[in-house]
């Protein structure tokens, strides 16, 4: 027998017998937990304009048919006793609440069963007979045992809560009506339901208890949905060989999807940031639920929005038509959605375009709507249109063109001042570089979204200039030592080398002007140019670099930055391809000055970005020089 899952109203649990085994501790809820439960039930019960069938759902309880009973039964079967594996604290609080309501709300000559059609459920502790008796005859202030202390305290908290509500009888009426309602006999207040997770008889309850309680690992949506899909009743109570094969087929496909999503490259591609779902297949279920929410804005009122909303979404759908064909259809949708996501991952262009859009905040459920396009080429066109829209998003910034005042050339005018827009442009530039390389080779190289999303990325000025001057003496000395290491031509200038040695020997931080004079002479010797702010902060002088590398070399010479980039790349650290190409001067056609970065390099880099991204950018204006011709 497989684990089974249901949604039951508290009213359907009345009259049942629950058994609490010796491996569990006694009742321990404090005032805050008791009051929170009462507040939640009251808030739902008093909610106006409820939808028909709307309910409030408690966290799961995990149960197992007691082994002394031979035949499993529904909660409505009076012969069945249930071992509580998880959920004892909630059930005990509800039991105490029912005891209080019986005493203060009903006439003395009227029992709970005569008023509401069934007895309060019983709770039996395996080794605490005194607690069993006390639960049936609760008194306040009882300190005979630790169990009776906490039970008595909870009773007092419940009494105080009702006494603080003003007119108490209407408040009690509302709470009782919510708790005793069933699907067959609903009340206007709605119902409180609980997720009922039933373990198979042969499953070890202690192992389950340890995992859930000691390991602090609650039941996940995935576990609940898996039990929902695979329970025997979906394939016929007397499942034949065909039914068992179909059940095994779903279980096998489940494992295939989960194993595929354990591939971090696929997982980080699909997620904007960290997603620590214990079962990654939950992502697919949640995407499907979000698609349905878009079609039905009222869905949240039925499923709620808490951590188990996705399970309740599937449970309610399955409950409408619990047939094998329906389950097959629902599971088919899961497989289809996953295969569509996998197709994105395996497509050389879609992978990069969709990865960019997810980074920019697009939701997977919205991107799946692109499958409405008639052909794959149409999907690609729609993806490119979405990307182009991200570059003119006014909430982030708009990519614009400007014209050089000297030669009239139109250039890409994206500035360091708008870092989010710069980040988008540079990420897209990197992705296009990878796609371009794919077209020029036989392989398919993927941009590593995991590495990109795990790192903190700075927008780095490629030239050596920085708005942060070197003030600390040790930073100044480190800068000079790097220059000596990376500029062989320095050794030919004996006077400059001597000035460096004198500065290092003096070890005086107040000699800032001396350092600045030496620094400027080295910059000139290196062929570095001091650019104006507009040029320095233009997209042509910017690239993406991980924060640790960027801050390790500060405003070092270009040649020093270049060396560090090459060393990090050789060590296997991820360097974005466009960043590596910039520092290696990959697009420098002349190849004259490999160790410096000047205005010509900035323009070439800027033009390369514009060329790579031309199909996503606003139309480039005509150069003024061309207009004169």
KACORWO-V838825 format. One record per pair of residues at least 4 apart in sequence whose ideal C-beta (glycine too) atoms are under 8 Angstrom apart, sorted by the first residue. I is the first residue (numbers start at 1). J is the second residue. Records with the same first field share a line. If there is no record, write none. Layout:
I->J + J
This chain:
1->72 + 200 + 201 + 202 + 232
2->200 + 227 + 230 + 231 + 232
3->197 + 198 + 199 + 200 + 203 + 227 + 231
4->197 + 198 + 227 + 231 + 232 + 233
5->195 + 196 + 197 + 198 + 224 + 227 + 228 + 231 + 311 + 315
6->195 + 196 + 198 + 315
7->55 + 57 + 193 + 194 + 195 + 196 + 312 + 315 + 316 + 319
8->12 + 13 + 75 + 193 + 194 + 196
9->13 + 55 + 181 + 182 + 183 + 191 + 192 + 193 + 194
10->14 + 94 + 179 + 180 + 191 + 192 + 193 + 194
11->116 + 118 + 179 + 180 + 181 + 182 + 185 + 191
12->75 + 76 + 182 + 183
13->75 + 121 + 194
14->116 + 117 + 118 + 119 + 120 + 121 + 180
15->78 + 113 + 118 + 119 + 121
16->75 + 80 + 82 + 121 + 122
17->80 + 81 + 82 + 121 + 122 + 124
18->63 + 81 + 82 + 83 + 84 + 91 + 121 + 122 + 123 + 124
19->66 + 81 + 82 + 83 + 84 + 124 + 126
20->24 + 83 + 84 + 88 + 123 + 124 + 125 + 126
21->83 + 84 + 126 + 205
22->126 + 127
23->206 + 209
24->84 + 88 + 209
26->125 + 128 + 131 + 146 + 147 + 150
27->88 + 89 + 92 + 131 + 147 + 150 + 151 + 154
28->89 + 150
29->33 + 34 + 89 + 92 + 93 + 150 + 154
30->34
31->35 + 153 + 157
32->36
33->37 + 89 + 93
34->38 + 93 + 154 + 157 + 158 + 161
35->39 + 157 + 161
36->40
37->41 + 90 + 93
38->42 + 97 + 158 + 161 + 175
39->43
40->44 + 56
41->45 + 56 + 175 + 178 + 179 + 192
42->46 + 165 + 171 + 174 + 175
43->47
44->56 + 178 + 190 + 192
45->56 + 174 + 175 + 177 + 178 + 189 + 190
46->174
47->190
50->54 + 190 + 301
51->298 + 301 + 302
53->183 + 186 + 302
54->190 + 301 + 302
55->190 + 191 + 192 + 193
56->178 + 190 + 191 + 192 + 193 + 304
57->192 + 193 + 194 + 195 + 304 + 306 + 308 + 312
58->90 + 192 + 193 + 194 + 195
59->87 + 90 + 194 + 195 + 218 + 308
60->86 + 87 + 194 + 195 + 196 + 197 + 218 + 219 + 224 + 308
61->84 + 86 + 87 + 90 + 91 + 194 + 195 + 196 + 197
62->84 + 85 + 86 + 87 + 197 + 198 + 199 + 208 + 212 + 219
63->82 + 83 + 84 + 85 + 87 + 196 + 197 + 198 + 199
64->82 + 83 + 85 + 198 + 199 + 200 + 201 + 203 + 205
65->69 + 72 + 73 + 80 + 81 + 82 + 83 + 198 + 201
66->80 + 81 + 82 + 83
67->201
68->81
69->73 + 79 + 80 + 81
71->79 + 80
72->80 + 201
73->77 + 79 + 80
74->80
75->80 + 82 + 196
83->205
84->88 + 91
85->199 + 205 + 208 + 209 + 212
86->208 + 209 + 212 + 213 + 219
87->91 + 194
88->92 + 123
89->93
90->94 + 194
91->95 + 121 + 123
92->96 + 123 + 135 + 151 + 154
93->97 + 154
94->98 + 179
95->99 + 120 + 121 + 123 + 135
96->100 + 135 + 138 + 151 + 154 + 155 + 158
97->101 + 158 + 175 + 179
98->102 + 112 + 120 + 179
99->103 + 120 + 135 + 136 + 138 + 155
100->104 + 138 + 155 + 158 + 159 + 162
101->105 + 106 + 172 + 175 + 176
102->106 + 111 + 112 + 120
104->159 + 162 + 168 + 172
105->169 + 172 + 173 + 176
106->110 + 111 + 112 + 115
110->114 + 115
111->115 + 119
112->116 + 118 + 119 + 120
113->117 + 118 + 119
116->176 + 180
117->180 + 185
123->132 + 135
124->132
125->129 + 131 + 132
128->132 + 147
129->133
130->134 + 144 + 145 + 147 + 148
131->135 + 145 + 147 + 148 + 151
132->136
133->137
134->138 + 139 + 142 + 144 + 145 + 147 + 148 + 151
135->151
138->142 + 151 + 152 + 155
139->152
140->152 + 155 + 156 + 159
141->152 + 156
142->148 + 149 + 151 + 152
143->148 + 149 + 152
144->148
145->149
146->150
147->151
148->152
149->153
150->154
151->155
152->156
153->157
154->158
155->159
156->160
157->161
158->162
159->163
160->164
161->165
162->168 + 171 + 172
163->168
165->171
166->171
167->171
168->172
169->173
170->174
171->175
172->176
173->177
174->178 + 189
175->179
176->180
177->181 + 187 + 188 + 189
178->187 + 189 + 190 + 191 + 192
179->192
180->187
181->185 + 186 + 187 + 189 + 190 + 191 + 192
182->186 + 191
183->191
186->190 + 191
187->191
195->219 + 224 + 308 + 311 + 312
197->219 + 223 + 224 + 227
199->203 + 205 + 208
203->207 + 208
204->208
205->209
206->210
207->211
208->212
209->213 + 214
210->214 + 215
211->215 + 217
212->217 + 218 + 219
217->278
219->223 + 224
220->224 + 277 + 278 + 279 + 282
221->225 + 279 + 282 + 285 + 286 + 307 + 308 + 310 + 311
222->226 + 277 + 278 + 279 + 281 + 282 + 285
223->227 + 279
224->228 + 308 + 311 + 315
225->229 + 285 + 310 + 311 + 314
226->230 + 254
227->231
228->311 + 314 + 315 + 318
229->234 + 250 + 254 + 314 + 327 + 330 + 331
230->234 + 247 + 250 + 251
232->236 + 237 + 239 + 247
233->237 + 322
234->247 + 322 + 323 + 324 + 327
235->239 + 243 + 244 + 246 + 247 + 324
236->240 + 243 + 324
239->243 + 244 + 247
240->244
241->245
242->246
243->247 + 324
244->248
245->249
246->250 + 324 + 328
247->251
248->252
249->253
250->254 + 327 + 331
251->255
252->256
253->257 + 331 + 335
254->258 + 281
255->259
256->260
257->261 + 281 + 284 + 334 + 335 + 338
258->262 + 279 + 280 + 281
260->266 + 338 + 342
261->266 + 267 + 280 + 281 + 283 + 284
262->267 + 280
263->267
264->268 + 450
265->269 + 345 + 446 + 448 + 449 + 450
266->270 + 341 + 342 + 345
267->271 + 275 + 280 + 450
268->449 + 450 + 453 + 454
269->344 + 345 + 351 + 354 + 355 + 358 + 449 + 450
270->283 + 341 + 345 + 358 + 364
271->275 + 283 + 358 + 453
272->358 + 359 + 361 + 453
273->453
274->453
275->280 + 283
277->282 + 283
278->282
281->285
282->286 + 310
283->287
284->288 + 334 + 337 + 338 + 341
285->289 + 310 + 314 + 334
286->290 + 310
287->291 + 337 + 364 + 365 + 368
288->292 + 333 + 334 + 337 + 365
289->293 + 299 + 303 + 309 + 310 + 313
290->294 + 363 + 365
291->295 + 365 + 368
292->296 + 299 + 313
293->297 + 299 + 300
294->365
298->302
299->303 + 313
300->304 + 305 + 309
302->312 + 316
303->309 + 310 + 312 + 313 + 316
304->308 + 309 + 312
305->309
308->312
309->313
310->314
311->315
312->316
313->317
314->318 + 330
315->319
316->320
317->321 + 326 + 330
318->322 + 326 + 327 + 330
320->326
321->326
322->326 + 327
323->327
324->328
325->329
326->330
327->331
328->332
329->333
330->334
331->335
332->336
333->337
334->338
335->339
336->340
337->341 + 368
338->342
339->343
340->344 + 368 + 371
341->345 + 364
342->346
343->347 + 350
344->350 + 351 + 354 + 367
345->351
346->351
347->351
348->352 + 435 + 438 + 444
349->353 + 380 + 383 + 435
350->354 + 379 + 380 + 383
351->355 + 446 + 447
352->356 + 431 + 432 + 434 + 435 + 446 + 447
353->357 + 380 + 383 + 384 + 387 + 431
354->358 + 362 + 367 + 383
355->359 + 431 + 447 + 449
356->360 + 387 + 390 + 424 + 427 + 428 + 431
357->362 + 367 + 383 + 386 + 387 + 390
358->362 + 364 + 367
359->427 + 449 + 453
360->390 + 424
362->366 + 367 + 386
363->367
364->368
365->369
370->379 + 382 + 383
371->379
373->378 + 379 + 381 + 382
374->378
375->379
376->380
377->381
378->382
379->383
380->384
381->385
382->386
383->387
384->388 + 615 + 616
385->389
386->390
387->391 + 428 + 616
388->392 + 615 + 616 + 617
389->393
390->396 + 424
391->398 + 399 + 421 + 424 + 425 + 428 + 613 + 616 + 617 + 618
392->398 + 399 + 618
393->397 + 398
394->398
396->418 + 420 + 421 + 424
397->414 + 418 + 420 + 421
398->421
399->412 + 414 + 421 + 425 + 617 + 618
400->413 + 414 + 618
401->410 + 411 + 412 + 413 + 618 + 620 + 621
402->410 + 411 + 413
403->408 + 409 + 410 + 411 + 621 + 623 + 624
404->408 + 409 + 410 + 411
407->624 + 625
408->623 + 624 + 625 + 627
409->623 + 624 + 625
410->620 + 621 + 622 + 623
411->538 + 540 + 603 + 606 + 607 + 610
412->538 + 539 + 540 + 606 + 609 + 610 + 617
413->538 + 539
414->418 + 421 + 422 + 425 + 538 + 539
415->422 + 537 + 538 + 539
416->422 + 459 + 461 + 536 + 537 + 538 + 542
417->537
418->422
419->423 + 459
420->424
421->425
422->426 + 459 + 539 + 542
423->427 + 457 + 459 + 544
424->428
425->429 + 539 + 609 + 613
426->430 + 459 + 539 + 542 + 543 + 544 + 576 + 578
427->431 + 452 + 544
428->432 + 613 + 616
429->433 + 578 + 609 + 612 + 613
430->434 + 447 + 544 + 576 + 577 + 578 + 579
431->435 + 447
432->436 + 612 + 613
433->437 + 577 + 578 + 581 + 612
434->438 + 445 + 446 + 447 + 577
435->439
436->440 + 612
437->441 + 445 + 577
438->443 + 444 + 445
441->445
447->452 + 577
448->452 + 574
449->453
450->454
451->455 + 574
452->457 + 574 + 576
455->546 + 547 + 574
456->546 + 547
457->544 + 545 + 546 + 547
458->544 + 545 + 546 + 547 + 550 + 551
459->542 + 543 + 544
460->542 + 543 + 544 + 545 + 550 + 579
461->465 + 466 + 536 + 537 + 541 + 542 + 555
462->541 + 542 + 543 + 558 + 561 + 582 + 583 + 597 + 601 + 602 + 605
463->528 + 529 + 531 + 536 + 541 + 558 + 597 + 598 + 602
464->523 + 526 + 528 + 555 + 556 + 557 + 558 + 561 + 597
465->530 + 531 + 536 + 555
466->554 + 555
468->554 + 555
470->475 + 476 + 479 + 515 + 519 + 554 + 555
471->475 + 509 + 512
472->476 + 509
473->477 + 507 + 508 + 509
474->478
475->479 + 554
476->480 + 503 + 509 + 515
477->481 + 503 + 504
478->482
479->483 + 519 + 554 + 555 + 556
480->484 + 500 + 503 + 504 + 515 + 518 + 519 + 522
481->485
482->486 + 553 + 556 + 557 + 560
483->487 + 490 + 500 + 522 + 526 + 557 + 560
484->490 + 497 + 500
485->560
486->557 + 559 + 560 + 563 + 595
487->522 + 525 + 526 + 557 + 559 + 595
489->493 + 525
490->496 + 497 + 522 + 525
491->497
493->497 + 525
494->498
495->499
496->500 + 518 + 521 + 522 + 525
497->501
498->502
499->503 + 518
500->504 + 518
501->505
502->506
503->511 + 514 + 515 + 518
506->511
511->515
512->516
513->517
514->518
515->519
516->520
517->521
518->522
519->523
520->524
521->525
522->526 + 557
523->528 + 530 + 557
524->528
526->557 + 558 + 559 + 595 + 596
527->593 + 595 + 596 + 598
528->557 + 558 + 596 + 597 + 598
529->596 + 597 + 598 + 599
531->535 + 536 + 541 + 599 + 602
532->536
533->537
534->538
535->540 + 541 + 599 + 602
536->541
537->541 + 542
538->542 + 602 + 606
539->606 + 609
540->602 + 603 + 604 + 605 + 606 + 607 + 609
541->597 + 602 + 605
543->576 + 578 + 579 + 582 + 583
544->576 + 578 + 579
545->549 + 550 + 575 + 576 + 579
546->550 + 573 + 574
547->551
548->552
549->553 + 564 + 565 + 568 + 573
552->564
553->560 + 561 + 564
556->560 + 561 + 564
557->561
558->562 + 583 + 595 + 596 + 597
559->563 + 595 + 596
560->564
561->565 + 583
562->566 + 583 + 584 + 595
563->567
564->568
565->569 + 575 + 579 + 580 + 583 + 584
566->570 + 583 + 584
567->571
568->573 + 575
569->573 + 575 + 580
575->579 + 580
576->580
577->581
578->582
579->583
580->584 + 586
581->586 + 587
582->586 + 605
585->591 + 594 + 601
587->604 + 605 + 608
588->592 + 594 + 601 + 604
589->604
593->598
597->601 + 602
598->602
599->603
600->604
601->605
602->606
603->607
604->608
605->609
606->610
607->611
608->612
609->613
610->614 + 617 + 620
613->617
614->620
622->626 + 627
623->627
624->628
625->629
